[in-house]
Amino acid sequence: MNHKEALHHNIFNIISQSAKELELEAFVIGGYVRDYILERGSHKDIDIVAIGSGIALAKQVAKNLPTQPKVQIFKTYGTAMLRYDDIEIEFVGARKESYNEDSRNPIVENGTLQDDQNRRDFTINALALNLSEANYGDLLDPFDGVKDLNNKIIRTPLNPDITYSDDPLRMMRAIRFATQLNFEIEEVSLTAIERNKQRIEIITKERIVVELHKILESKVPSIGFLLLEKTGLLDIILPELTALKGIDEVEGQRHKDNFYHTLEVVDNISKHTEDVWLRWAALLHDIGKAPTKKFSKKVGWTFHAHEFEGSKMVYHLFKRLKMPLNDKMKFVQKMVFMSSRPIVLATDIVTDSAVRRLVFDAGDYVEDLMTLCEADITTKNPKKFSKYHNNFKIVRQKIIEVEERDQVRNFQPPISGEEIMSAFNLKPSREIGLIKDRIKEAILDGDIPNEYDAAYQLMLKEGKRLGLKIS
């Protein structure tokens, strides 16, 4: 079958011409071919395999391009990469691979195209298009990858136990592709992942997180997390999540399964935000419930301070997975810590004071927090569902009103510590903090407006109460 239309971009003609000049054969392989057949839109990454030196082909292509792009060479892996017209093109020589048990880095030898296709992770990624002049656009599909694309199946070209044991990251990739494409992992392959799950421990945390991100960025992330849980990988990678699984019952009282609830929340929030860190917050918002779960005859099941516990756990989880311990982590921590606040507001009469405090504490992230809390409503009772969402609309409207009137987001008190020190001729002391706190609380409670004169009068009054004299 010929697919010349897939090779309409002029880069393919240049690669074809360069390969001819070097007397090499070259093929487009992998994701570009897969996504063209799936009609998944434009691809910004192209993988080229050469029967011979991929590095030499990359250099020749760069020489033949009008822009003469710089070629990045990765000698260890025998690969080269260049950018042209907003496309990243990677070149590799066809190779066969063998593996040691304690590493996913293969021992590489030169090979044929068939060797190269054999080493690919899945049949749908082993599809290749010929770039030689005589057979330009011919599809090479040795493992029925097109059939698997049509049947929406993830399958390994060779024995899945060997494929996954050799490079255990492929287990994560199988689940990631199943999530992104909404495909099924072939049963034989799925059970092989279960058998080989412990092998994931030789993979660097950074590589695992890349795959977790891609699962979280998918349209329906729960597909991936259910597969990670089913295969046992989740228990190794994110035990904080599997700890939420199950329903306990004491004296006829049960709590909901917080694992499945969490996945619902992640799917809900994914309909409203592309922000992967907000999706992380949804994934981790209830992790504090496992260590704080208690039962008492008076009140039944409780999870006291699970938000506080969960926010502490976020730090340890990020550190263990070598994720950034920067503002991204602090954002997720803050969302987890505050995740119940708007829900509490939405069950009571919404006071200005409560909204002011919410805006003050959440700062720039108040909209993200509201998005998270709306996603957290997973009740199947239509009356309750409707009531919560109507109340959230009221909270959102109040946030706008309070913000316009009181300007408490990223609030800076109208009176500074220096002014208090100057007014009462004080050196740095406890009293300054007490006066500043009193002014802040009065503004948040609505006792005084967020204005200088009102705050100054309260400062004088509070100073007098503390026995301070005006200088």
C-alpha positions in Angstrom: 0.0 0.0 0.0 1.4 3.4 -1.0 1.1 6.5 1.2 2.9 9.2 -0.7 0.3 11.8 0.6 1.8 11.3 4.1 5.1 12.6 2.7 3.9 15.9 1.3 6.3 18.0 3.4 9.4 18.9 1.4 11.7 17.6 4.2 10.9 14.0 3.1 12.1 14.8 -0.5 15.3 16.2 1.0 15.9 13.2 3.3 15.2 10.9 0.3 17.7 12.8 -1.9 20.3 12.8 0.9 20.0 9.1 1.4 20.4 8.5 -2.3 23.6 10.6 -2.3 25.0 8.5 0.6 23.7 5.3 -1.1 21.7 4.5 2.0 18.1 3.4 2.5 15.9 5.6 4.7 12.5 5.1 6.3 10.0 7.2 8.3 9.1 5.1 11.3 7.0 5.2 14.5 4.7 7.9 15.7 4.5 10.0 12.6 3.3 7.1 10.5 0.9 5.9 13.2 -0.7 9.3 13.7 -1.0 9.9 9.9 -3.0 6.6 9.6 -5.1 7.6 12.6 -5.6 11.1 11.2 -4.4 12.6 14.4 -3.3 15.9 12.9 0.1 17.4 12.3 3.2 15.8 13.9 6.1 17.9 15.1 8.4 14.9 15.7 9.7 12.7 12.9 11.8 9.6 13.4 14.0 8.5 10.5 15.8 5.1 10.5 18.7 4.6 8.0 20.2 1.3 6.9 23.7 2.5 7.8 24.7 5.6 9.7 21.9 7.8 11.0 24.4 10.5 12.0 25.9 10.7 8.5 22.4 11.0 7.0 21.5 13.8 9.5 24.6 15.7 8.4 23.9 15.3 4.7 20.2 16.4 5.2 21.5 19.6 7.1 23.9 20.3 4.2 21.0 20.0 1.7 18.6 22.2 3.6 18.4 25.9 2.8 18.7 26.9 6.5 21.7 24.6 7.2 20.4 23.7 10.7 22.8 22.6 13.4 23.0 18.9 13.9 22.9 17.6 17.5 24.8 14.3 17.8 24.3 11.8 20.6 27.3 9.4 20.0 26.4 7.1 22.9 23.1 6.3 21.3 24.2 6.6 17.6 21.5 9.2 17.0 21.4 12.7 15.6 18.7 15.4 15.7 18.0 18.6 13.8 15.2 21.1 13.7 13.7 22.4 10.5 10.4 24.4 9.8 9.3 23.9 13.5 9.8 20.1 13.1 12.2 18.0 15.2 13.7 15.2 13.1 15.7 12.4 14.8 17.9 10.1 12.8 19.1 6.6 13.9 20.9 3.8 12.1 18.8 0.5 12.0 19.9 -1.6 14.9 19.3 -4.7 16.9 19.4 -4.6 20.6 20.2 -6.9 23.6 19.7 -6.1 27.2 21.3 -6.7 30.6 18.8 -7.5 33.4 19.7 -4.4 35.6 19.5 -1.7 32.9 17.1 -0.5 30.2 20.1 0.8 28.2 20.6 -1.8 25.4 23.8 -3.2 23.9 23.4 -2.0 20.3 24.6 -3.5 17.0 24.0 -2.5 13.4 21.0 -4.2 11.9 18.5 -4.5 9.2 15.1 -2.7 9.0 13.5 -5.9 10.2 15.8 -5.9 13.3 14.8 -2.3 13.9 11.1 -3.0 13.6 11.5 -6.0 16.0 13.0 -3.8 18.7 10.0 -1.3 18.6 7.7 -1.3 21.6 4.4 -1.8 19.9 3.1 -3.0 16.5 1.4 0.4 15.9 4.9 2.1 16.4 6.7 -0.3 14.1 5.0 1.0 10.9 7.5 2.4 8.4 7.3 4.4 5.1 10.0 3.9 2.5 11.8 7.0 1.4 13.8 5.5 -1.5 13.1 6.9 -4.9 11.9 3.6 -6.4 9.5 2.7 -3.5 8.7 6.2 -2.2 5.7 6.1 0.2 5.4 2.2 0.4 4.2 1.0 3.8 6.2 -1.7 5.6 4.0 -3.3 8.2 5.5 -6.7 9.3 3.3 -7.1 12.5 -0.1 -6.1 11.2 0.1 -2.7 13.0 -2.5 -1.2 10.7 -4.9 -4.0 11.7 -4.2 -3.2 15.4 -4.8 0.5 14.7 -8.2 -0.4 13.2 -9.1 -2.7 16.1 -7.7 -0.2 18.7 -5.3 -2.7 20.2 -1.9 -2.2 21.9 0.3 -5.2 21.2 4.0 -5.9 21.3 5.8 -7.1 18.1 7.6 -9.9 20.0 6.9 -11.8 23.2 5.6 -9.2 25.7 7.5 -10.6 28.6 10.8 -10.0 26.7 9.6 -6.6 25.4 8.7 -5.4 29.0 11.5 -7.0 30.9 14.1 -5.6 28.4 12.8 -2.0 28.8 10.3 -1.8 31.6 9.4 1.8 30.7 7.4 0.2 27.8 4.9 -0.9 30.4 4.2 2.7 31.2 4.1 3.6 27.5 1.6 0.8 26.8 -0.7 2.3 29.4 -0.1 5.9 28.2 -0.9 5.0 24.6 -4.0 3.1 25.7 -5.1 6.3 27.6 -4.2 8.8 24.9 -5.7 6.8 22.0 -8.5 5.1 24.0 -7.1 1.7 22.9 -7.2 -1.6 24.7 -4.0 -3.4 25.8 -4.1 -7.0 24.4 -4.9 -9.4 27.3 -1.6 -11.4 26.8 0.3 -8.0 27.0 -1.6 -6.8 30.0 -0.9 -10.0 32.1 2.8 -9.6 31.0 2.8 -6.1 32.6 1.5 -7.6 35.8 4.2 -10.3 35.8 7.0 -7.8 35.1 5.7 -4.9 37.3 8.7 -5.0 39.7 11.0 -4.3 36.8 9.8 -0.7 36.8 12.1 -0.2 39.7 15.1 0.0 37.4 13.6 3.0 35.5 14.6 6.5 36.6 11.9 8.5 38.4 12.2 11.3 35.8 11.2 8.9 32.9 8.2 7.5 34.9 7.0 11.1 35.7 7.1 12.0 31.9 4.7 9.1 31.3 2.5 10.0 34.3 2.3 13.6 33.0 1.2 12.3 29.6 -1.5 10.1 31.2 -2.7 13.1 33.3 -2.7 15.3 30.2 -5.0 12.9 28.3 -8.7 13.5 27.7 -9.8 10.8 30.2 -6.9 10.2 32.7 -8.8 7.6 34.7 -8.3 5.0 31.9 -4.5 5.1 32.6 -4.8 5.1 36.4 -7.2 2.2 36.4 -4.7 0.2 34.2 -1.8 1.2 36.4 -3.8 0.0 39.4 -5.0 -3.2 37.7 -1.4 -4.2 36.7 0.1 -3.4 40.2 2.3 -0.6 38.8 0.4 2.1 40.8 1.2 0.4 44.1 4.9 0.7 43.3 4.8 4.2 41.8 2.1 6.0 43.8 1.2 3.9 46.9 -0.5 7.0 48.4 -3.3 6.5 45.8 -3.8 2.7 46.2 -4.0 3.3 50.0 -7.3 5.0 49.3 -8.8 1.9 47.7 -11.5 -0.1 49.4 -14.6 0.5 51.6 -14.5 -0.3 55.3 -17.7 -1.1 57.2 -18.2 -0.9 61.0 -21.6 -1.4 62.6 -23.3 -0.9 59.3 -21.6 2.4 58.6 -19.5 2.7 55.4 -17.4 5.4 53.7 -17.0 5.9 49.9 -14.1 4.3 48.0 -11.8 7.3 47.9 -9.7 5.9 45.1 -12.5 5.7 42.6 -13.8 9.0 43.8 -10.4 10.5 43.1 -10.4 9.2 39.5 -13.8 10.7 39.0 -12.5 14.1 40.2 -9.5 13.9 37.9 -11.8 13.2 34.9 -14.2 16.0 35.9 -11.4 18.6 36.2 -9.9 17.5 32.9 -13.0 18.7 31.1 -12.3 22.3 32.5 -8.5 22.7 32.6 -5.4 21.7 30.6 -3.2 22.7 33.5 -1.3 19.5 34.4 -0.5 20.8 37.9 -4.1 21.5 38.7 -4.8 17.9 37.5 -2.1 16.7 39.9 -3.9 18.6 42.7 -7.1 16.7 41.8 -5.2 13.4 41.8 -3.7 14.1 45.2 -6.5 16.1 46.9 -7.6 13.2 49.1 -4.3 11.3 49.8 -4.4 12.5 53.4 -7.6 10.4 54.0 -5.8 7.1 54.3 -3.6 8.0 57.2 -6.3 10.1 59.0 -9.2 7.6 58.7 -10.9 6.8 62.0 -14.2 5.4 63.2 -16.1 6.4 66.3 -19.6 5.3 67.4 -20.7 8.9 67.8 -19.9 10.3 64.4 -19.0 7.3 62.2 -16.1 7.6 59.8 -14.0 10.7 59.9 -10.9 12.0 58.1 -10.0 14.9 60.4 -7.3 17.3 59.0 -6.8 15.1 56.0 -6.1 18.3 53.9 -3.3 19.3 56.2 -1.8 15.7 56.2 -2.3 15.5 52.4 -0.4 18.8 51.8 2.6 17.4 53.8 2.5 14.2 51.8 2.6 16.1 48.5 6.1 17.3 49.4 7.4 13.8 50.2 5.7 12.4 47.0 7.3 15.0 44.8 10.7 14.5 46.4 10.5 10.7 46.0 9.5 11.0 42.3 12.2 13.7 41.7 9.5 16.2 40.6 10.2 19.9 40.9 10.2 21.2 44.6 9.4 24.7 43.4 6.3 26.8 42.9 4.6 24.0 41.1 4.9 21.8 44.1 3.7 24.6 46.4 0.7 25.2 44.2 -0.3 21.5 44.4 0.3 21.7 48.2 -1.9 24.8 48.5 -4.7 23.3 46.4 -4.7 20.1 48.5 -4.6 22.0 51.8 -7.5 24.3 50.8 -9.5 21.6 48.8 -12.4 21.5 51.3 -12.7 25.2 52.0 -15.2 26.2 49.2 -17.2 23.0 49.8 -17.7 24.0 53.4 -18.8 27.5 52.1 -21.2 25.9 49.7 -23.0 24.0 52.4 -23.6 27.1 54.6 -25.0 30.6 54.1 -22.2 32.3 52.1 -21.1 35.3 54.2 -18.9 38.1 52.9 -16.4 37.5 55.7 -15.9 33.8 54.7 -15.5 34.7 51.1 -13.0 37.5 52.0 -10.9 34.9 53.9 -11.1 32.4 51.1 -9.8 35.0 48.6 -7.1 36.2 51.0 -5.8 32.6 51.7 -6.1 31.4 48.0 -4.7 34.6 46.5 -4.2 34.3 42.7 -5.3 30.6 42.8 -8.9 31.2 43.9 -10.3 30.3 40.5 -8.2 27.1 40.3 -9.4 26.2 43.8 -13.1 26.7 42.7 -12.5 24.6 39.6 -11.0 21.8 41.8 -13.9 22.0 44.3 -16.6 21.9 41.6 -14.8 18.8 40.1 -14.9 17.2 43.6 -18.7 17.0 43.6 -19.3 13.4 42.5 -22.5 12.7 44.3 -25.0 10.7 42.2 -28.0 12.3 44.0 -29.3 14.9 41.5 -30.8 17.2 44.2 -27.5 17.3 46.1 -25.5 17.8 42.9 -27.7 20.7 41.8 -27.6 22.3 45.3 -23.8 22.2 45.5 -23.3 23.6 42.0 -25.9 26.4 42.6 -24.2 27.3 45.8 -20.8 27.4 44.0 -22.3 29.9 41.5 -23.2 32.1 44.5 -19.7 31.7 45.9 -18.1 32.6 42.6 -20.4 35.7 42.3 -19.5 36.7 45.9 -15.8 36.4 45.1 -16.2 38.9 42.2 -18.2 41.3 44.4 -15.9 41.1 47.5 -12.8 41.4 45.2 -14.1 44.6 43.6 -15.1 46.1 46.9 -12.4 45.0 49.4 -9.4 44.1 47.2 -8.1 41.4 49.6 -6.4 39.2 47.0 -2.7 39.3 47.6 -3.7 41.6 50.4 -1.1 44.1 51.9 -2.2 45.8 55.1 -2.7 49.6 54.6 -0.5 50.2 57.6 3.1 48.9 57.5 5.2 47.7 60.4 7.5 50.7 59.9 4.6 53.1 60.4 3.5 51.3 63.6 7.1 51.5 64.9 7.3 55.2 64.0 3.8 56.0 65.6 4.7 54.5 68.9 8.5 54.9 68.9 9.0 51.1 69.0 11.9 48.9 68.2 11.0 45.5 66.4 8.7 43.8 69.0 5.8 41.5 69.5 3.4 44.4 69.7 3.9 45.3 66.0 2.8 41.9 64.9 -0.2 42.0 67.2 -1.4 45.4 65.8 -0.8 44.2 62.2 -2.8 41.0 62.8 -5.7 43.0 64.4 -5.9 45.3 61.4 -5.8 42.3 59.0 -8.5 40.4 60.9 -10.7 43.5 61.2 -10.5 44.0 57.4 -11.2 40.3 56.6 -14.2 40.3 59.1 -15.5 43.4 57.5 -15.3 45.5 60.7 -13.3 48.2 58.9 -12.9 48.9 55.1 -9.5 48.1 53.5 -8.5 51.7 53.6 -5.6 53.7 55.2 -7.6 56.1 57.5 -9.8 53.3 59.1 -6.7 51.1 59.6 -4.8 54.1 61.1 -7.6 54.7 63.7 -7.7 51.0 64.6 -3.9 51.1 65.0 -4.2 53.9 67.5 -7.0 52.2 69.4 -5.1 48.9 69.5 -1.9 50.6 70.6 -3.7 52.2 73.5 -5.2 48.9 74.5 -1.7 47.4 74.6 -0.5 50.4 76.8 1.6 52.0 74.0 2.0 55.8 73.8 2.0 57.9 70.7 5.4 59.3 70.0 
